Amino acid sequence: MEISLFRNLIYNWAGLVLTVLVGFFLSPYIVHTLGPEQYGVWVVLVALSSQFIVFDFGLRHALIKFLAGSRSDKEEASKYISNAYFLLLFISVAGFLLFWLFTPVLFTFFDISAKYVGVARLTLLLLVLDAAIDLVMGTYYGALAGEERWDYINSVQVVRIVLYAVFAVVLLESGMGLLGIALATFVSRFIYRYILKELYRRVLPDRKLSFSLVENKYIKTLLTYGTWMFLMTVGLRVIYNIDTIVIGASLTAIDVTIYAVALIIVDYFRMLLQSTSSLLLPRLSALESAGKDTEISELVLTWGKLSSLLSVGIGLGIYMHSDDFMKLWMGQEFEFSAILLSILMLSYLITVPALACQQYLLAVAKHRLLAVLLLIEAVLNISLSLFLVRDYALIGVAIGTLLPATFLRGLVLPLLCCERLGFRFTRYCQESFLRPLPVVFLYWIILQYDFIVSETWGAFFIENGVAFGVYCLLYGFFIMNREERQYLYRRIGLVSQT
């Protein structure tokens, strides 16, 4: 039975809501328990270890794409899974050893207090080991994602988040500091991967994993697609993590914390948007294999419109009330983080509709083009951030991230995508920006007026929740067409079915 795309979206959002809620309440505790300096060190270590994902070489995305196109051929699917698994096993071992050798060199670029250097090195190695294991075990994630079993994936994600929260509090209360957070991350993610592995065996028993299925033909196919995915991943890693690395190398650990606090909210917002667009890759791959070009075009446009609804509804509220939000969340001492949050949110308000374009290019194997765009953005991001940080400090870094993203992902990427989909760029602009503009303007006016003084969380959420509800109703009735509303109603009906 075909799995509802909308049902998968609900599962993704349910898992994400818990992730955001746990992080929302846990982040202030971690920041204040570790202190600004030690938390800044933690952020730099996470940014460094996250670069390990480049050793994936795009194989996880390649696996999802090829499994989505070979669901009816169990033997073919088994070969793709087996080749990806053993290739990633070799790469992860080699990558961990390489990281271990260069760890002492990495620390020469950052001004870390002597009292934290020893534990920081051990923490970094533990985080890298976790990333290496994740690289291999990600095969099971890719296999389930290729079958669009996001219900299982997100259900297990809920378990991981709860375990992480419990372990983090217990280990921090015991005084373990940086190492405690790293252990909480490692153990919770290890349990998460183990459960995914068992689910893979039960849900997909006919998908065999064996070294005997390894063939040069499939390795070449995966790597050919994955090479440009690898370059794309490099670009994304730089875009998402270079800010804290630049700040850590140019300023202080406390400055890293001030910037990172704003990034926490931005990252949650990005996760929410990506949780919607990531569902499109296996679906678009299947449609592309079936030659349903018209359905692909309509799906990309509709998804861009729905993403815009979500991004403006939440993002504009955060942008307008960032000061009140930051004071309530982290305290008066992080007031400057609110300014950074407003700057960083701007790029997402503009580039969100293009997330569907990004998934389309991946689905039709035009990832080379996407990789080039992201690498250009990464280079511009690094260059501008390094140049602006000297005179404008943290705001300079934020602007260095905003400008390349707005131009390349907000303008160039949709232009190229529209050309390949066969409809005009003006139609994309009309559906994604011009038609919603009157409703967005009314939403902005509502947010301008403080009907309630936001001195408590209750008042803050009531004020913004009412405004968001009015915005969604206006958007649904005046921006979405009849077919889109009927589609949404049908999808909601499917969710409630057994």
C-alpha positions as CSV (number, residue, x, y, z in Angstrom):
1,M,0.0,0.0,0.0
2,E,1.3,3.5,-1.0
3,I,2.4,5.4,2.0
4,S,0.8,8.9,2.4
5,L,3.2,11.7,1.8
6,F,1.2,13.8,4.2
7,R,1.2,11.1,6.8
8,N,5.0,11.0,6.6
9,L,5.0,14.8,7.0
10,I,2.9,14.4,10.2
11,Y,5.4,11.8,11.6
12,N,8.3,14.1,10.7
13,W,6.7,17.0,12.4
14,A,5.8,15.0,15.5
15,G,9.4,13.8,15.9
16,L,10.6,17.3,15.3
17,V,8.2,18.9,17.8
18,L,9.6,16.7,20.5
19,T,13.2,17.5,19.5
20,V,12.5,21.2,19.6
21,L,10.7,21.1,22.9
22,V,13.4,19.1,24.6
23,G,16.1,21.3,23.1
24,F,14.1,24.4,24.0
25,F,14.1,23.5,27.7
26,L,17.4,21.7,27.8
27,S,19.6,24.3,26.0
28,P,19.4,27.0,28.7
29,Y,20.2,24.4,31.3
30,I,23.3,23.2,29.4
31,V,24.5,26.8,28.6
32,H,24.2,28.0,32.2
33,T,25.6,24.7,33.7
34,L,28.6,24.7,31.5
35,G,29.1,28.5,31.5
36,P,29.7,30.7,28.5
37,E,33.3,29.8,28.0
38,Q,33.0,26.0,28.3
39,Y,29.8,26.0,26.2
40,G,31.6,27.9,23.5
41,V,34.3,25.2,23.5
42,W,31.5,22.6,23.2
43,V,30.1,24.4,20.1
44,V,33.4,24.5,18.4
45,L,34.0,20.8,19.1
46,V,30.6,19.9,17.6
47,A,31.3,22.0,14.6
48,L,34.6,20.3,14.0
49,S,33.3,16.7,14.5
50,S,30.3,17.4,12.3
51,Q,32.7,17.8,9.4
52,F,33.2,14.0,9.5
53,I,29.9,13.7,7.5
54,V,31.9,14.6,4.4
55,F,33.4,11.1,4.5
56,D,29.9,9.9,3.6
57,F,30.7,10.9,0.0
58,G,27.0,11.3,-0.7
59,L,26.4,7.6,-0.4
60,R,23.4,7.9,2.0
61,H,21.6,10.2,-0.5
62,A,22.6,7.9,-3.3
63,L,21.2,4.9,-1.5
64,I,17.8,6.6,-0.8
65,K,17.5,7.6,-4.5
66,F,18.3,4.2,-6.0
67,L,16.2,2.3,-3.4
68,A,13.2,4.5,-4.2
69,G,13.6,3.5,-7.9
70,S,14.1,-0.3,-7.2
71,R,11.4,-1.1,-4.6
72,S,10.0,-3.9,-6.8
73,D,13.4,-5.6,-7.3
74,K,14.4,-7.0,-4.0
75,E,17.7,-8.4,-5.2
76,E,18.7,-5.1,-6.8
77,A,17.8,-3.3,-3.5
78,S,19.8,-5.8,-1.5
79,K,22.9,-5.2,-3.7
80,Y,22.6,-1.4,-3.3
81,I,22.3,-1.7,0.5
82,S,25.2,-4.2,0.8
83,N,27.6,-2.2,-1.3
84,A,26.8,1.0,0.5
85,Y,27.3,-0.6,3.9
86,F,30.7,-2.1,3.3
87,L,31.9,0.9,1.4
88,L,30.9,3.2,4.3
89,L,32.5,0.7,6.8
90,F,35.9,1.1,5.1
91,I,35.6,4.8,4.8
92,S,34.5,5.4,8.4
93,V,37.5,3.5,9.8
94,A,39.9,5.3,7.5
95,G,38.3,8.7,8.3
96,F,38.4,8.1,12.1
97,L,42.1,7.3,12.0
98,L,42.8,10.4,9.9
99,F,40.8,12.6,12.3
100,W,42.7,11.1,15.3
101,L,46.1,11.9,13.7
102,F,45.2,15.5,13.0
103,T,43.4,16.3,16.3
104,P,46.5,17.9,17.9
105,V,46.9,20.2,14.8
106,L,43.3,21.3,14.9
107,F,43.6,22.7,18.4
108,T,46.4,25.1,17.4
109,F,43.9,27.2,15.5
110,F,41.7,27.9,18.5
111,D,42.3,29.9,21.7
112,I,41.0,27.3,24.3
113,S,41.9,27.8,28.0
114,A,44.5,25.3,29.2
115,K,42.1,23.9,31.8
116,Y,39.8,22.7,29.0
117,V,42.4,21.5,26.4
118,G,42.8,17.9,27.8
119,V,39.1,17.1,28.2
120,A,38.3,18.9,24.9
121,R,40.6,16.6,23.0
122,L,39.0,13.5,24.5
123,T,35.5,15.0,23.9
124,L,36.4,15.6,20.2
125,L,37.6,12.1,19.7
126,L,34.4,10.7,21.3
127,L,32.3,12.9,19.0
128,V,34.3,11.8,16.0
129,L,33.9,8.1,16.9
130,D,30.2,8.7,17.2
131,A,30.1,10.3,13.7
132,A,32.1,7.3,12.3
133,I,29.7,4.8,13.7
134,D,26.8,6.9,12.4
135,L,28.3,6.8,8.9
136,V,28.1,3.0,8.8
137,M,24.8,2.6,10.6
138,G,23.3,5.3,8.4
139,T,22.8,2.5,5.8
140,Y,19.8,1.2,7.8
141,Y,18.4,4.8,7.9
142,G,18.9,5.0,4.2
143,A,17.2,1.7,3.5
144,L,14.1,2.7,5.6
145,A,14.0,6.2,4.1
146,G,14.2,4.7,0.6
147,E,11.0,2.8,1.4
148,E,9.5,6.0,2.9
149,R,9.2,4.5,6.4
150,W,9.5,7.9,8.1
151,D,7.0,6.7,10.7
152,Y,9.6,4.2,12.1
153,I,12.5,6.5,11.7
154,N,10.8,9.3,13.6
155,S,9.4,7.1,16.3
156,V,12.9,5.9,17.1
157,Q,14.1,9.5,17.0
158,V,11.7,10.3,19.8
159,V,13.4,7.6,21.9
160,R,16.8,9.0,21.2
161,I,15.8,12.5,22.2
162,V,14.3,11.5,25.5
163,L,17.3,9.3,26.3
164,Y,19.7,12.2,25.5
165,A,17.9,14.6,27.7
166,V,17.9,12.2,30.7
167,F,21.6,11.2,30.2
168,A,22.6,14.9,29.7
169,V,21.0,16.1,32.9
170,V,22.3,13.1,35.0
171,L,25.9,13.5,33.7
172,L,26.0,17.3,34.0
173,E,24.7,17.1,37.6
174,S,27.5,14.7,38.3
175,G,30.0,17.3,37.2
176,M,31.3,15.7,34.0
177,G,31.0,18.9,32.0
178,L,32.0,18.6,28.3
179,L,32.7,14.9,28.5
180,G,29.3,14.3,30.1
181,I,27.4,15.9,27.2
182,A,29.6,14.0,24.7
183,L,28.8,10.7,26.5
184,A,25.1,11.5,26.5
185,T,25.2,12.1,22.8
186,F,27.2,8.9,22.1
187,V,25.1,6.5,24.2
188,S,21.7,7.9,23.1
189,R,22.7,7.8,19.4
190,F,24.1,4.3,19.8
191,I,20.8,3.0,21.1
192,Y,19.0,4.8,18.3
193,R,21.1,3.2,15.7
194,Y,20.7,-0.3,17.2
195,I,16.9,0.1,17.2
196,L,17.0,1.2,13.6
197,K,19.0,-1.9,12.7
198,E,16.5,-4.2,14.3
199,L,13.6,-2.4,12.6
200,Y,15.4,-2.8,9.3
201,R,15.6,-6.5,9.8
202,R,11.9,-6.9,10.8
203,V,10.4,-4.4,8.3
204,L,12.6,-5.3,5.3
205,P,13.5,-9.0,5.9
206,D,13.9,-9.6,2.1
207,R,16.6,-6.9,1.9
208,K,19.7,-8.9,2.5
209,L,23.0,-7.4,3.8
210,S,26.0,-9.6,2.7
211,F,29.6,-9.0,1.6
212,S,28.9,-11.6,-1.2
213,L,26.7,-9.1,-2.9
214,V,29.4,-6.5,-3.2
215,E,30.1,-5.8,-6.9
216,N,32.2,-3.1,-8.7
217,K,29.2,-2.2,-10.8
218,Y,27.1,-1.0,-7.8
219,I,30.1,0.6,-6.1
220,K,30.7,2.6,-9.2
221,T,27.1,3.6,-9.6
222,L,26.8,4.8,-5.9
223,L,30.1,6.7,-6.1
224,T,29.3,8.3,-9.4
225,Y,26.1,9.7,-8.0
226,G,27.7,10.2,-4.6
227,T,30.7,12.2,-5.7
228,W,28.8,15.3,-6.4
229,M,26.6,14.6,-3.4
230,F,29.9,14.6,-1.4
231,L,30.8,18.0,-2.8
232,M,27.3,19.2,-2.0
233,T,27.7,17.9,1.6
234,V,31.0,19.8,1.9
235,G,29.3,23.0,0.8
236,L,26.5,22.4,3.3
237,R,28.8,21.6,6.2
238,V,30.7,24.8,5.6
239,I,27.6,26.9,5.3
240,Y,26.0,25.5,8.5
241,N,29.2,25.2,10.7
242,I,31.8,27.6,9.5
243,D,30.4,30.6,11.5
244,T,31.3,29.1,14.9
245,I,34.6,27.9,13.6
246,V,35.5,31.4,12.2
247,I,34.4,33.0,15.5
248,G,36.3,30.4,17.5
249,A,39.5,31.1,15.5
250,S,39.1,35.0,15.4
251,L,37.3,35.9,18.6
252,T,36.8,34.2,22.0
253,A,34.9,31.1,23.3
254,I,32.4,33.5,25.0
255,D,31.7,35.1,21.6
256,V,31.0,31.6,20.2
257,T,28.4,31.0,22.9
258,I,26.6,34.4,22.1
259,Y,26.4,33.5,18.4
260,A,25.6,29.8,19.1
261,V,22.6,30.7,21.2
262,A,21.0,32.4,18.2
263,L,22.1,29.5,16.0
264,I,20.2,27.0,18.2
265,I,16.9,28.6,17.2
266,V,17.9,28.9,13.6
267,D,19.0,25.3,13.5
268,Y,15.6,24.2,14.9
269,F,13.9,26.3,12.3
270,R,16.0,24.8,9.5
271,M,15.3,21.3,10.8
272,L,11.6,22.0,10.7
273,L,11.8,23.1,7.1
274,Q,14.1,20.3,6.0
275,S,11.8,17.8,7.6
276,T,9.1,18.8,5.1
277,S,11.3,19.0,2.0
278,S,13.3,15.8,2.8
279,L,10.2,13.7,2.2
280,L,10.2,14.8,-1.4
281,L,13.4,13.0,-2.5
282,P,12.1,9.4,-2.5
283,R,8.7,10.5,-3.9
284,L,10.2,12.7,-6.6
285,S,12.6,9.9,-7.5
286,A,9.7,7.5,-7.9
287,L,7.8,9.9,-10.1
288,E,10.9,10.6,-12.2
289,S,11.4,6.8,-12.7
290,A,7.7,6.6,-13.8
291,G,8.1,9.6,-16.2
292,K,5.4,11.7,-14.5
293,D,6.9,15.1,-15.3
294,T,3.6,17.0,-14.9
295,E,3.1,15.6,-11.4
296,I,6.7,16.5,-10.5
297,S,6.2,20.2,-11.5
298,E,2.9,20.5,-9.6
299,L,4.4,18.9,-6.5
300,V,7.4,21.1,-6.5
301,L,5.2,24.3,-6.8
302,T,2.7,23.1,-4.2
303,W,5.4,22.1,-1.7
304,G,7.1,25.4,-2.2
305,K,3.9,27.2,-1.3
306,L,3.3,25.1,1.8
307,S,6.9,25.6,2.9
308,S,6.5,29.3,2.5
309,L,3.3,29.2,4.7
310,L,5.3,27.5,7.4
311,S,8.5,29.5,7.2
312,V,6.8,32.9,7.2
313,G,4.3,31.9,9.8
314,I,7.0,30.9,12.3
315,G,10.0,32.8,11.0
316,L,8.4,36.2,10.8
317,G,7.1,35.8,14.4
318,I,10.6,35.0,15.6
319,Y,12.1,37.9,13.6
320,M,9.7,40.5,15.0
321,H,9.8,39.4,18.6
322,S,13.4,38.1,18.9
323,D,14.2,40.5,21.8
324,D,11.3,39.2,24.0
325,F,12.0,35.6,23.1
326,M,15.7,35.7,23.9
327,K,15.1,37.5,27.3
328,L,12.6,34.9,28.3
329,W,14.6,31.9,27.0
330,M,18.2,32.7,28.0
331,G,18.2,35.8,30.1
332,Q,19.1,39.4,29.8
333,E,22.8,38.6,29.3
334,F,22.1,37.1,25.9
335,E,20.3,40.2,24.5
336,F,22.8,40.6,21.7
337,S,22.0,37.1,20.5
338,A,18.5,38.5,19.5
339,I,20.1,40.8,17.0
340,L,22.0,37.9,15.4
341,L,18.9,35.8,15.4
342,S,17.0,38.4,13.4
343,I,19.8,38.7,10.8
344,L,20.1,34.9,10.4
345,M,16.3,34.4,10.1
346,L,16.1,36.7,7.1
347,S,17.9,34.3,4.7
348,Y,15.5,31.4,5.6
349,L,12.4,33.6,5.0
350,I,13.7,34.2,1.4
351,T,15.2,30.8,0.5
352,V,12.6,28.4,2.0
353,P,10.5,27.9,-1.2
354,A,13.7,26.8,-3.0
355,L,14.1,23.7,-0.7
356,A,11.6,21.9,-3.0
357,C,13.8,22.9,-6.0
358,Q,16.8,21.4,-4.2
359,Q,15.1,18.1,-3.6
360,Y,14.0,18.1,-7.3
361,L,17.5,18.5,-8.6
362,L,18.6,15.6,-6.3
363,A,15.8,13.4,-7.5
364,V,16.5,13.8,-11.2
365,A,20.3,13.4,-10.7
366,K,21.1,17.1,-11.3
367,H,23.0,17.2,-8.1
368,R,26.2,18.3,-9.9
369,L,24.5,21.7,-10.5
370,L,23.4,21.9,-6.9
371,A,26.8,21.0,-5.6
372,V,28.5,23.8,-7.6
373,L,26.0,26.3,-6.3
374,L,26.5,25.2,-2.7
375,L,30.3,25.2,-3.1
376,I,30.2,28.8,-4.5
377,E,28.0,29.8,-1.5
378,A,30.4,28.1,0.9
379,V,33.4,30.0,-0.6
380,L,31.6,33.3,-0.5
381,N,30.4,32.6,3.1
382,I,34.0,31.9,4.3
383,S,35.4,34.8,2.5
384,L,32.8,37.4,3.6
385,S,32.8,36.1,7.2
386,L,36.6,36.3,7.5
387,F,36.6,39.7,6.0
388,L,33.7,41.2,8.0
389,V,34.6,39.6,11.4
390,R,37.6,41.9,11.7
391,D,35.6,45.1,11.7
392,Y,32.1,44.0,12.6
393,A,32.7,41.0,14.8
394,L,29.6,38.8,15.3
395,I,27.3,40.9,13.1
396,G,29.9,40.7,10.3
397,V,29.8,36.9,10.4
398,A,26.0,36.8,10.4
399,I,25.9,39.1,7.3
400,G,28.6,37.0,5.7
401,T,26.2,34.1,5.9
402,L,23.1,36.0,4.9
403,L,24.2,37.6,1.6
404,P,25.4,34.5,-0.3
405,A,22.5,32.4,0.8
406,T,19.9,35.0,-0.3
407,F,21.5,35.5,-3.8
408,L,22.3,31.9,-4.6
409,R,19.5,29.9,-3.0
410,G,16.9,32.6,-3.1
411,L,17.4,33.6,-6.7
412,V,19.8,31.5,-8.8
413,L,18.7,28.0,-7.6
414,P,14.9,28.7,-8.4
415,L,15.8,30.1,-11.8
416,L,17.7,27.0,-12.8
417,C,15.1,24.7,-11.4
418,C,12.2,26.5,-13.2
419,E,14.1,26.2,-16.5
420,R,14.4,22.4,-16.1
421,L,10.8,22.0,-14.9
422,G,9.5,23.9,-17.9
423,F,7.6,26.7,-16.2
424,R,8.5,30.4,-16.0
425,F,10.4,31.9,-13.1
426,T,7.7,34.5,-12.8
427,R,5.2,31.8,-12.0
428,Y,7.4,30.6,-9.2
429,C,7.7,34.1,-7.8
430,Q,4.0,34.7,-8.1
431,E,3.1,31.4,-6.3
432,S,5.8,31.7,-3.6
433,F,6.1,35.4,-2.9
434,L,3.6,37.7,-4.8
435,R,0.3,36.0,-4.1
436,P,1.0,35.5,-0.3
437,L,2.3,39.1,0.0
438,P,-1.0,40.7,1.1
439,V,-1.6,38.1,3.8
440,V,2.1,38.4,4.9
441,F,1.7,42.1,5.2
442,L,-1.5,41.7,7.3
443,Y,0.4,39.2,9.5
444,W,3.3,41.7,9.9
445,I,0.8,44.4,11.0
446,I,-0.7,42.1,13.6
447,L,2.8,41.3,14.9
448,Q,3.6,45.0,15.2
449,Y,1.1,45.5,17.9
450,D,1.8,44.1,21.4
451,F,-1.7,43.2,22.5
452,I,-0.2,41.6,25.6
453,V,3.0,42.5,27.4
454,S,5.3,39.5,26.8
455,E,6.8,39.2,30.3
456,T,6.0,35.5,30.7
457,W,6.0,32.5,28.4
458,G,2.2,32.3,28.6
459,A,1.7,35.8,27.4
460,F,4.3,35.4,24.6
461,F,2.8,32.2,23.2
462,I,-0.8,33.5,23.4
463,E,0.1,36.7,21.5
464,N,2.1,34.9,18.8
465,G,-0.1,31.9,18.7
466,V,-3.2,34.0,18.0
467,A,-1.4,35.9,15.3
468,F,-0.1,32.7,13.7
469,G,-3.6,31.1,13.8
470,V,-5.1,34.2,12.0
471,Y,-2.3,34.1,9.4
472,C,-2.8,30.3,8.7
473,L,-6.6,30.9,8.2
474,L,-6.0,33.8,5.9
475,Y,-3.4,31.9,3.9
476,G,-5.6,28.8,3.6
477,F,-8.6,30.7,2.3
478,F,-7.0,33.4,0.1
479,I,-3.7,31.9,-1.1
480,M,-4.3,28.1,-1.4
481,N,-6.5,27.2,-4.3
482,R,-9.5,24.8,-4.0
483,E,-7.6,21.8,-5.2
484,E,-4.8,22.3,-2.7
485,R,-7.3,22.7,0.1
486,Q,-9.2,19.6,-0.9
487,Y,-5.9,17.7,-1.2
488,L,-5.0,18.8,2.4
489,Y,-8.4,17.7,3.7
490,R,-8.0,14.3,2.0
491,R,-4.5,13.9,3.5
492,I,-5.7,14.7,7.0
493,G,-8.5,12.2,6.5
494,L,-5.9,9.5,5.6
495,V,-3.9,10.2,8.7
496,S,-6.9,9.2,10.9
497,Q,-7.5,6.0,9.0
498,T,-6.2,2.7,10.3
